[in-house]
Amino acid sequence: MDNLFRTELKGLTPGEIQKYFESLGERKFRGDQVFNWIYNHLVFDFDQMRNLPKPLREKLKLNSIISSLQLIDKQYSPKTGTTKYLFRTSDNQNIESVIIPEKGRNTLCISTQVGCPLDCKFCATGVMGYKRNLTTGEIVDQYLLSAKENGKGYITNIVYMGMGEPLLNYERTISSLQIFTNEITKGVSRNRITISTAGIPHKIIELAESGIRAKLALSLHSCFEDIRSKIMPINQRYSLRENIAAVRIYSKKTKTRITFEYTMLKNINDRDEDVNALIKLCSSLPSKINVIPFNSIKHMNPSGISAELESTPPERIALFVEKLRENHISVFIRETQGDDIAAACGQLAVKYLSLRI
Ligand code: SAH
């Protein structure tokens, strides 16, 4: 039978896989067993699922499939210890994931879309445009395949900060979270998972009410509506004011601190009034700031404002951070991870777009 008519099992939540097994006339616990093989043992071949009776394995081979992304490139940066994976989907799209090792933890950064529709002016993925949402299977497979490469248990944290906007692929993002945090999976606990969003207020509130309680990061980049609208066009549709109201609700409901991501752009968001506005905002809710030096996107030959963007010089970043800390704001500076292997958002996949056969 053609694969088109088979049910894809990778990406089904535990509840969905149980239902699927019932629809095949099997008991629910058989679904748990298959889920356990996929997520705990990283086994994707029915014949290796030894506790399933042979007739069931045959039935599964006929009706279902466990497909995988194809790993087409892997780049290791000796400078930072970062490893970048480039995967290809069955319809020949490229997506990327990065593993960032840091004191005692290994963080996997995953993508939720091929490209991105938001067109943030500082982001290489934005320049490449939007292709499609990833399926739940494609989102979780970035974790499964990198766990298989490095051994189960190696990945301790997951951040949804790769290509795409997770809250615009909401249902699949939620399903992938349900899979990662499931008690059968024993994968990554929800307080070690961060969803990063450019700000879709009603989806932030929906997430707050979903009971999932992952950590939330808002890509802030400016406290001023007019500046934010220039560098993040989505702000013209969903204002900062609405987003701040939404993250306040999120923080209260989930009892978590909000992370504000702040990419430092010279003369755009690094002035004295910027630091003062940040202090005021962060003092008003449980939060911390993730300061990110801007990774140049000049290699994309961008036009308009994107072509003019420059990173704030390191001395200015240091002063900016010092002022925040003096005012008791919790700040974390993200080093330009994997700059030497183009690990900034979207860069590797973009490089490969032109090489595609
Ligand atoms: N769409 C989501 C997640 C993807 S971007 C979001 O907007 O949060 C992940 C983070 O990387 C965001 O904070 C984004 O603003 C930042 N980023 C994107 N391009 C960058 C660049 N060239 N230099 C530094 N940070 C960048």
Residues whose N, C-alpha, C, O or C-beta is under 5 A from the ligand:
A	BS01	SAH	F122 C123 A124 Y160 M161 G162 G164 E165 P166 S196 T197 A198 S219 E261 T263 I292 P293 F294 N295 A344 C345
